Amino acid sequence: MPSLATGTLPSLAGSLPVPSYDRSRLRAGIVHLGVGAFHRSHQAMYVDRLLEQGRGQDWAICGVGVLPSDRRMAEVMAAQDCLYTLVVKHADGTFEPRVVGSIIEYLLAPDDPDAVVEKMAAATTRIVSLTVTEGGYNIDPVTGEFDAADPGVVHDLQPGAVPATSFGLITEALVRRRQRGLTPFTVVSCDNIQGNGDVARRTFTAFAGLRDRDLAAWIEREVPFPNSMVDRITPATTDEERAEVARRFDVEDGWPVVCEPFTQWVLEDHFSLGRPPLEHVGVQLVDDVEPYELMKLRLLNAGHQGLAYLGRLAGYRLVHDAAQDPLFERFLLGYMEEEATPTLRPVPGIDLDDYRKNLIARFSNPAIRDTLARLAFDGSERLPKWLLPVVRENLASGGEVRRSATVVAGWARYAEGVDEEGQPIEVVDRRRDSLVAGARRQREDPLAFIADRDLFGDLVDDERFTTAYLAALRSLHERGARATLEAVVDALGWTPSVPSGGTGPAG
């Protein structure tokens, strides 16, 4: 069985689609930090589509691994000439494979940070993009301020330090471009954060200001940080999926990617040195991303949080199993329509009723086999950004909060680290110790978990929220997750809205 590489592409063409464009003629105009599964199912896929159309030959991608844990990816990319198999899995069991060739180079920063800096500083690089996770921007979840005490930041700010963080690497590249009289590149965040471009601007400028105030002012003035909304459910690759790719398509791929059919990218059209013609491959270029990103974060991502904790407590392990449960479907649709949607602005071109129902269908896709554990990862970076803004807006307006409070209570119960059958739950979170400590005190002090003001701000002082939260937490302890959801659904008596008509989201 051939291994995936440039030399084996001709022999693979009979079993799966491969790039028809000449990769040797491509030039990297984009440097991307954080080459994980999502980047390869999303941004790299869009660029690959563009290349297939004969467009964008100078917009190929150089991937960068920032962390020592990226070494395995570096090894696979080197062995496979940066090629990989993307497999779209449809709910009916249909597989839609393709070899993606838009990444043409991969650099591992821990091995050669100067090579990474010089790649970004080169005149050919016009965009630097990021998928460094919600926690990669080093911001306080409540205040939004940059954490200057982070050890990596402290290291990178030492005189003569070799940069090790994304802040240090990108800032040094901008310094060199400025010294050389080159226009700065555009920084494009592709992470699930509201106002991700604004957050990137604030954090990178804050880092630069700790190094040189004049540099920070120049970055603030000259470097574009467009906001974007990205969407495609992409679970982590398993050994089972590697074996499945080998069996179905007769190719050894060390790191294929599987994903759902749906994909969406909404991007603010603000670039310093041009951009790929992404509008030709389905990307929505807009003046204002916020309506789309709020829709996605507060409906999809916050909905995922409800599935993650309450689903696990109810005995589920896979996302589609929980989403196919009529009780969870009713709970999630009620949250989306009655709590999340009232906090949204109108979303041009989107019928929100169709969007909400489509989310349930996407969550229910049995071919994806996404895990609740993946959704529950690093909840302290996710839930405060995705769900708590919904809570706060509804508290301020007098809106409904009981379903949201139930999700928070589900997180608190999950963080105790043991399920309803007495089996251990692995809580994976950068704040694990404080989360588990607070959760394990809550049977004696029911508000202990949400008393963490670094995560929850002043919600512990709001009687309307704490009343709903304590009722849900008490029910979770005494009756379990399923009975708790049944009680909430029955008490609120929600029925689906009448479809409003209009245009659904592009897939």
N, C-alpha and C positions, 0 to 999 in steps of 0.2 A: 504494500500500500504506500503510495507516494506521500511525502511530507509536503505541506504547503510551503511554497517558495516560488520565486520568479521563474526558475527553470522548469517547474512542474506545471505551470499554468496551462500550456497547450494541451497536456494530457488530461487535465481536469475539465476542460471546456465541455466535454460531452456529458458530464454528470452534474454540473452546476454552473451558473453564470459566473464569468470571470471578467476582469476589466478589459474592455475593448480598446482603451486608449493606451498610448505608449508612455509608460511610467518613467522611462529614461529621459523624456523630454519635459518632465514636470519640474517646477521650481517651488520651493516652500515660501509662501507669502504669509503663512499663519504659523505661529509657535503656540502650542497648547500645553499648559501645565495641568497635569492630573489626568492621565490617559487610562481611565477605567472603563467599565462596561458601558456606562451611559454615554460618555463621549463617543465611543465607537458605534453605538446604535443610533446616535443622533447627529451631532455636528459633522463628524467624519463621514457619515452616511450621506448627508446633504451635499457635501463637497464632492463625494464620489458620484452622485447623481449629476452634478454639474459637469464633471469631467466626462461622463458618458455622453453628454450632449455636445462635447467638443468645446466647452467653455471653461474658463478659469484655470488654464494650465499653469499660471503663475500664482495660484492660490492653494497649492497643496499644503500639507500639514507636516510640521516637525513636532513630534511629541516629546514631552519632557516629564521624567519622573523626578519628583522633588524629595521624596522620602526614601530612606534605606529599604523600606518594605516594597518599594517599586522595582527591586532588582530582578525578581522573577519575571515581571512584565518585560523588562529590558532584555532579558535572555531570550524570551519567546520572540519578541519583535526582531531581534538580531538574527535568530535562526530562520525566521519566516520572511525576511526582507520587508518587515512591517505589514505584511498581508494578514488578513484574518477572515474567517467566515462569519457572516451575519445571517442568522436564521430567524425569520419572522414566523411566529407560531400563531396560526388562526384557531379560533375556538372550535371549528369543525374538525380539527386534527390535521389540516393542511399545513405543510411546511413550505416556506418560501425562502430558499437560500441564495446567497450571493457572496462572492469573494470581493472584499472592499480593498481598494488600492490607493486611497487618497492620502494616507499617512506614508511618507516616503523616507522619514528619518526619525530616529528616537535617541534621545540623550538622557543619561542618568546623572543628575546634578551632583549627588554625593561623590561620584567618581571624577567628574571634571566640571566643577561649577563655572570655571572661566569659559569653557566651550559653550555652556548654556547662555551665559551673559553675552558673549560675542555673537551668538546666533541671533539673539533678540536685538542687539545693537546694530546688526548688519542692515544696510539700506534696503535689502530685499524683503525684510520682515516689516509688514505693515499692520498686522494685527497680532496681539498676544491675548489668547483666550484662556479661561480658567474653569475647571471643575475641581474645586479643592474642598468640597462639602461645606455644609452650613457653618461648621466650626472652624473652617480654615481662614476666616477673616478676623479672628482674634478680637471679637467684640463682646462686650458685656450683654447678656440676653435681655436685660431690663433697660439699662441706660443707653445702650448702643455705642458706648465709648470704646476707643481702642485701648487694649491692655498692654501698656508699655512695660509691664513687669514680666511678661512672658519670657521664659528662658531663651527661646530661639530669637526673639526680638532683641533681648539684651545682648546676646552673642553677636548678632549681625550689626549692632550699632557700635561695637568696639572699634577703635581706630585700626585700620588695616585688616579687619576680619574678613575671612573668606565667606561670602554669603551662603547661607544654608536654608533660608526660608524663602517662600515665594515673594515676600516683601523685599528681602535683601537682594534677590536675584533680579527682579523686575526694576527695582529702583536703581541698581547699579547699571543696568542696561540703559535706562533713561538718562543717567548721568553721562554715560559715554556718548550717546547720541547727541546730547546737548553740547558736549565738548567738541564734537565733530561737525556741528552745524547741521545735523540731520533733523528733519521733522519727527517729532515723537510718534510712535505707533499708537494705535487705539487699543485700549484694554477692554475686553468683552467678558464679563462674568456670565457663566452659564449655570450658576448654582441656584437652588430653590430658596431664594431669599427675596422678600419684598423689596423692590428698589435695589436689585443686586448691583447695578451699575453705580448707583448713588452710594451704596455701602462700600463698594470697592474704592471709589474716589475718596471717600472719607477716611478709610483705613490706610490706603497707600499714601495719601497726603499726610496723615498723622505720623506714619512711620518716617516719611521723608523729612517732616518738620523736626523730628527728634535728631535727625542727622544734620540738616541745614535748612533754616527757615526760608532762605531765598529759593532753594530747590523746591520746597513744598509749594511756594507761591507760583513757581513756573509750572509745576505739574497741575496745580489747580486751574491755571489759566490756559495751558496748552494741550493737555492730554484728554482726549474724549474717553468717557466711560459710559457707553450707551447701556440702558436697561434692556433686559430681555426676559422673555418667558419661555421656558423649555418644558416639553412634556413627552415622555415615552416611558412606559413601565418596562424596566430592564432589570431582571433579577441577576444575582451573582451567578457566574458560570460554575457548574458542578462537574465532577468527574463523569457522572452519568451522561451529561450533555456532550462532553468531549467524546465519549464512546458512541453516542447516538450519531454525532456528525460523522465519525469514522465509518460507522456501519451503513448509514444512509447514502453518503456521498463519496465514500471510498477515498478519504483523505485524512491524514493525520494533522490535526490542528491543535497546537498546544493551548490556545486560549480563544476559542470561538465565543460569540456573543449571541444570546437569544433574547427576543423582545416581542412585544405585542405589535399588532398591525398599526395601531393609531400612533401618529406622531404630529407634533405641532411645535413651531418655533415662531415666536413673535419678537421682533427685534426693532429697537429704536434706530432710525436711519440717521446716525450721526458718527461720521468717521473722518479721521484726519488725512488718510492716504488712500482713500477709496475702499472698496469692498468687493467681494465676489458678487456676481449678479444672481443672488440667491432667490430673487423673486421668480426666477424661471424654474425653480424646483420646489415651490410650495411654501417658502418662508414668507411670512407676513411682515413687510417693512412698514412701520407706522411711526407717527409722531409721538404717541403716548402709549406706553406699554401697560401702565398701571391697571386699567380695567381688566385686562387679560390675566395679569399676574395675580391680582386679588382673587379672581374667579378660580384660578388653578390652585393657589395656595390654600384658600379657605374651603373649597369644595373637595378637590382631589386629595391634597396632602393632609388636610385636617381630617377628612374622612378616613384616610389610611390609618391615622392615629386611633380613631375609634375602633377600627377592625383589629389593630395590633394588640391592644391591651385587653379589651373586652372579649375579643375572639379567642385569645390564648387562655384566658380564665375560663371560658366556656368549653374548653377542651379541643379547640381547633389548632392546627399547626400551619396549614396552608391557606393563603389568602382566598383562593377561589371557593374553598369549602365554606368558609365563614360568609363570604359575600352571597353565596347561593342559598343561604338559610333565610327564609322569608322574614324571620324576626329581625335579623341584622339589616336586611334590605329595607324594611319599614323604618327601623331606627335611623339608618343613615340618610334615607330620603327625607325623613322628617327633619333631621338636623340640617341637611343641605337647604331645604326649601324655607323652613321657618326660622332658622337661626343664622345660617351663613349668608343666604341670598339677600336678606334685607340690609346687609352691610356692604353690598357691592354697588358699584356704579354701573350704568348701562354699558354693555359690552358690544361694540359694533360688530354686526354680522353673526352674532351668536344667539341662538334660542336657548335660554338657560334651562327650560324644562327638558328639551332634548339632551342638553349637555349633562344634566344630572342623571337622567336615565341611562345615557351612554356610559357614564362612569360606573354604574352598577354592572353593566354588561362587561366592561373592561376588567373590573375587579373579579368578575366571575369566570374569566377565561381559564378553563382547566388545563390548557396546553402550556401556560406560562409557569405554573407550579411555583409561584413566588411564595416566600415564607413570611409568616407574621413576625418572626424574629428579625428579619431584615427591616421591616417597617418599624419595629420597636427600637432599633439601634439608635443610640444617642438622642433619646427623647428630650433631654434637657436642652439640646440645640434646636429641636424641631417644634415641639408642642408650644413653647412660648412664642414662637414666630408665626405659627400657622393657626392655632386654635385660640389662644388667649386674646389676640386682637378682636376676634369675633365676640368673645365674652365681654370685653371692655366696652365695645361699641353698643352692644345690646343692653348692658347695665346702664349706660348713659342715656339711651333712648327709651328705656322701659320695655325692651324686647325680651323674648324668651331666652332662657339660659339653661334650662334643666337638662337638656341632652348634652350640652357642652360640659356642664358640671359633672354629669355621669361619666363622660370620657376622662376628665381629670381624675375623678375618683377611681376609675379603672386603672389609670397609670399608677396612682398611689397604692392600690391593692397589688398590682403586678410587681411593683418595686419592693414588696416584702420578700420577694425571691422564692416563693413557694406557691404552688397552685392549689386549687380546691380539693385535689386528691392527695395533697401532701407531698407532691413531687417537686423537685427544685426547678426554679426558673432562673436561667442565666441572664442577669441584668447587665447588658453591655452598654456602658455610658461613661464618658470621661468624668462625670460627677457621680459615679456609682456609689462611692462610700457614703457621701452625704445623703444621697437619695435613699439608699437602703436604711441608713440610720434613722432618718425621719419617718420612713414608712413603718419601720418596726416599733416605733414609739406610739403609733397612732391608735392602737387599741386602748391605750391608757389616756392618750392626749390626741383626740380625733383630728385636731387641726395641725398636728406636728408637721405633716408633709408640706402643706401649702403655707406654712409659716416661714419658709425660705424666701425671703424678700428678694434675693438675687434672681430668683426664677419667677416668682409670682407677684412681685411688687406689693401693692396694698390690697390685693384681692382678699386676703385673710380678714381684712377689716370691713368688707362689704357683706352685710347681713343677708341680703337677697341671694348672693352667690353661695355663702357658707351654708345657708339653710338647705339649698338644693344639693350642695356637695356632701354635707354630712348625712343627709337622707340616703343618698346613693351609696356612700361608703358603708354606712350601717347595714344597708340591704346586701351589699356585696359580701360583707363579713358573715351575715346571719343566713342569707338565702342563696347566695351565689350569683354569678353573672347573668345566667339566663333568666332567672326569676326577676332580677333587677331590671333587665331590659323589658321584659313583659309588663312590669308594673309601670315603667316610664311610658312605654308606647300606649298602654291602655289609658293611663291618666291624661295624656295629652290629646288623645283622640284625633290624631292627624289623618287627613285624607289627601291623596295627591291632587295637585292643582290641575285645572283644565289646560291642555296644551295651548300655547299662545300662537303657534305657527311661526314661520320665519326660517332662517337659515341656520343649520347646525354647523358645528366646527368641522373644518377640513381634516380628513384623516391622512 
